[in-house]
Amino acid sequence: MAFVKRALFSRTETSLFNQTVLFSAAGLSISIALILVSGLRIDAWV
């Protein structure tokens, strides 16, 4: 039973880790896109 519980816990931990990595990667790409868009807008205004 302990092995099953450990396997389930590690699987949950891995999925949480993957979600965190995906979320931070998405946030990073969104912030980069915002910086690029704002930079393009500044260039267009200038």
Buried (B, 14 or more C-beta within 10 A) or exposed (E): EEEEEEEEEEEEEEEEEEEEEEEEEEEEEEEEEEEEEEEEEEEEEE
